[in-house]
Amino acid sequence: MLRTTAVVLCVAGLLAYFFSERAPSIPSATIRHHAKTRARSLPPRPTTTLPPTTTTDPGTLPQTAVLPAASSPQLTEEMAALWSGIVSGTVTPALPAFFPSSAYAQLKTIANPLSDYSDRLIAEYALDIEAAHALLGPDPSAAVLVGVQVPEQYAHWVPPGTCDNSVGYYEVPNSRVVYQVNGQTRSFGIASMISWRGNWYVVHLGAVLRSTTGGVVDDPEVGTGTPQPSTTC
């Protein structure tokens, strides 16, 4: 009986020694170290915070001597805004097509240019939009804008010192707003557009020099019409 017990204890001791040699324990500190290493290697979580966006008013930037193109995405957007104002008969939708007030403040050497801008230029623009709206007939929403023809051959540089201007700009007269109503092509003019930093903007819609206090439509015609040269600034 004693021999059997001694043999069992001997075998148990040999097994314990055998497994301790084959599978050594890993210190807990080493496990924590590897866990930290794996955590640092994970990619960063995506953020849902969008970067801030800024919109710079072009009128606050200095003028350039770039001649605007006769067509551009910005001009297309401006003319769409002008047409929206004409269809509705209100000036507010058409303001994106008009020369920026901040640029006008840079441009003019007169006293209170912003007052002149709002009291004269924008007021006349509003009257001319109402007059063009009436031209569309009893259902203005049925009129469809075809496009705006800019006669770039008549574009000319207006130098500083002319017409109370402190900086120069390009001016193009008598562009044609072409539209269709009841299947007929019609058009009218934009009396004057001037440039700021390589883009055209409306500055006088119906007339540059006015003989009336009401709204004016520049040269309405059946068909696309014919632009005419002008030397006004």
C-alpha positions in Angstrom: 0.0 0.0 0.0 2.8 2.4 0.8 4.6 1.6 -2.4 1.4 2.3 -4.4 1.0 5.7 -2.8 4.7 6.6 -3.4 4.4 5.7 -7.1 1.3 7.9 -7.5 3.0 10.8 -5.9 6.0 10.4 -8.0 3.9 10.3 -11.3 2.0 13.4 -10.2 5.2 15.2 -9.5 6.6 14.3 -12.9 3.4 15.5 -14.7 3.5 18.8 -12.9 7.1 19.4 -13.8 6.5 18.4 -17.5 3.6 20.9 -18.0 5.4 23.7 -16.2 8.3 23.4 -18.7 6.1 23.2 -21.8 3.7 26.1 -21.0 5.4 28.9 -18.9 3.1 31.6 -17.6 3.0 35.1 -19.1 3.4 37.9 -16.6 0.3 40.1 -16.3 2.3 43.2 -16.9 3.3 41.8 -20.4 -0.4 41.2 -21.2 -1.3 44.8 -20.4 1.6 46.1 -22.5 0.4 44.2 -25.6 -3.2 45.3 -25.1 -2.1 49.0 -25.1 0.0 48.4 -28.2 -3.0 47.0 -30.1 -5.2 49.9 -29.0 -2.7 52.4 -30.3 -2.6 50.7 -33.7 -6.3 51.0 -34.4 -7.3 53.7 -37.0 -8.9 56.9 -35.7 -12.7 57.1 -35.6 -14.2 59.2 -38.4 -15.5 62.6 -37.3 -18.9 64.0 -38.3 -17.7 67.6 -37.8 -17.6 69.4 -41.2 -14.8 72.0 -41.8 -16.0 75.6 -41.6 -16.9 77.2 -44.9 -16.4 80.8 -45.8 -17.9 82.9 -48.5 -16.0 85.9 -49.6 -17.9 88.9 -51.0 -16.2 89.6 -54.4 -16.9 93.3 -54.0 -14.5 93.4 -51.0 -11.6 92.2 -53.2 -9.6 94.5 -55.5 -10.6 94.9 -59.1 -8.8 93.1 -61.9 -8.4 93.9 -65.6 -9.8 90.5 -66.8 -12.3 90.8 -69.7 -15.3 88.5 -68.8 -16.3 85.8 -71.2 -19.5 86.1 -73.1 -20.7 82.9 -71.4 -19.8 81.3 -68.1 -21.4 79.3 -65.3 -21.6 82.4 -63.1 -23.2 84.5 -65.8 -25.7 81.7 -66.5 -26.7 81.7 -62.8 -26.9 85.5 -62.8 -29.2 85.6 -65.8 -31.4 82.8 -64.3 -31.7 85.1 -61.2 -32.6 88.1 -63.4 -35.2 86.1 -65.2 -36.7 84.8 -62.0 -37.1 88.4 -60.9 -38.7 89.4 -64.2 -41.2 86.5 -64.1 -42.2 87.3 -60.5 -42.1 91.1 -61.1 -40.0 91.7 -58.0 -36.4 92.8 -57.6 -35.3 90.6 -54.7 -34.8 87.3 -56.8 -32.8 89.3 -59.4 -30.3 90.9 -57.0 -27.6 88.2 -57.6 -27.3 89.5 -61.2 -26.7 93.1 -60.1 -23.4 94.8 -59.5 -22.3 94.2 -55.9 -22.8 97.1 -53.5 -19.4 96.6 -51.9 -17.8 96.8 -55.4 -19.7 100.0 -56.1 -18.4 101.5 -52.8 -14.9 100.8 -54.1 -15.6 102.0 -57.6 -17.1 105.5 -57.0 -15.5 108.6 -55.7 -18.9 110.4 -55.1 -20.2 111.1 -51.6 -22.3 108.3 -50.1 -21.9 105.8 -52.9 -24.0 103.2 -51.0 -26.9 105.7 -50.8 -26.7 106.3 -54.5 -26.5 102.6 -55.0 -29.8 101.8 -53.2 -31.7 105.0 -53.8 -30.9 105.2 -57.6 -29.5 102.1 -59.1 -31.5 99.5 -57.2 -34.6 101.6 -57.3 -34.3 101.9 -61.1 -33.5 98.2 -61.4 -36.7 97.4 -59.6 -38.8 99.6 -61.8 -37.3 98.1 -65.0 -37.9 94.6 -63.7 -41.6 95.5 -63.2 -41.7 96.9 -66.8 -40.1 93.8 -68.2 -42.6 91.7 -66.2 -45.5 93.4 -67.9 -44.0 92.7 -71.3 -44.4 89.0 -70.7 -48.2 89.2 -70.9 -51.0 87.9 -68.8 -49.3 84.7 -67.9 -45.6 85.5 -67.2 -44.9 82.0 -65.9 -45.5 80.7 -69.5 -42.5 82.6 -70.8 -39.3 80.6 -71.0 -35.8 82.0 -71.0 -33.8 80.9 -74.0 -30.5 82.6 -73.1 -28.7 85.9 -73.0 -26.5 87.1 -75.9 -23.6 89.2 -74.8 -22.0 91.2 -77.7 -18.4 90.9 -76.6 -17.3 92.7 -79.7 -18.7 95.9 -78.1 -17.0 95.4 -74.7 -14.6 98.2 -73.9 -12.4 99.3 -71.0 -13.6 102.3 -69.0 -10.4 103.8 -67.4 -10.2 105.2 -63.9 -11.2 108.9 -63.6 -14.1 108.5 -65.9 -17.7 109.0 -64.6 -16.5 109.5 -61.0 -14.7 106.1 -61.0 -11.7 105.4 -58.9 -10.9 102.1 -60.7 -11.4 100.9 -64.2 -13.8 98.2 -65.5 -15.1 96.7 -68.8 -18.5 97.7 -70.0 -20.7 95.9 -72.5 -23.9 97.5 -73.8 -27.1 96.1 -75.1 -26.9 92.4 -74.4 -30.1 90.6 -75.4 -32.4 88.6 -73.2 -34.0 86.0 -75.5 -37.2 84.2 -74.4 -40.1 82.3 -75.9 -43.8 82.9 -75.1 -46.6 81.0 -76.8 -44.2 79.5 -79.2 -42.8 82.9 -80.4 -39.2 84.1 -79.8 -38.9 87.6 -78.4 -36.1 89.6 -76.8 -35.2 92.8 -75.0 -31.9 94.5 -74.0 -29.8 94.9 -70.9 -28.7 98.5 -71.3 -25.3 98.0 -69.6 -23.3 95.4 -67.8 -19.9 96.1 -66.2 -17.2 93.8 -65.0 -15.8 93.1 -61.5 -13.0 90.6 -61.2 -13.7 88.9 -64.5 -17.5 88.6 -64.2 -20.3 90.6 -65.8 -23.0 92.2 -63.7 -26.1 94.2 -64.6 -25.8 97.8 -63.7 -28.5 99.4 -65.8 -31.3 97.1 -67.1 -33.7 99.4 -69.0 -31.6 102.5 -69.7 -28.4 104.2 -68.7 -29.7 107.7 -69.1 -33.4 108.0 -68.2 -36.1 110.4 -69.5 -38.8 109.0 -67.2 -39.3 108.2 -63.6 -41.0 104.9 -64.4 -39.6 101.6 -65.5 -38.0 101.1 -69.0 -37.7 98.1 -71.3 -34.6 98.3 -73.5 -35.5 97.8 -77.2 -38.1 95.0 -77.0 -38.4 93.1 -80.3 -39.9 90.0 -81.9 -37.0 87.6 -82.6 -33.5 87.8 -81.0 -32.9 91.4 -81.9 -29.7 93.1 -82.8 -27.3 94.5 -80.1 -26.0 98.0 -80.8 -22.7 99.6 -79.8 -22.6 102.3 -77.1 -19.9 104.6 -75.7 -21.6 105.2 -72.3 -19.7 104.4 -69.2 
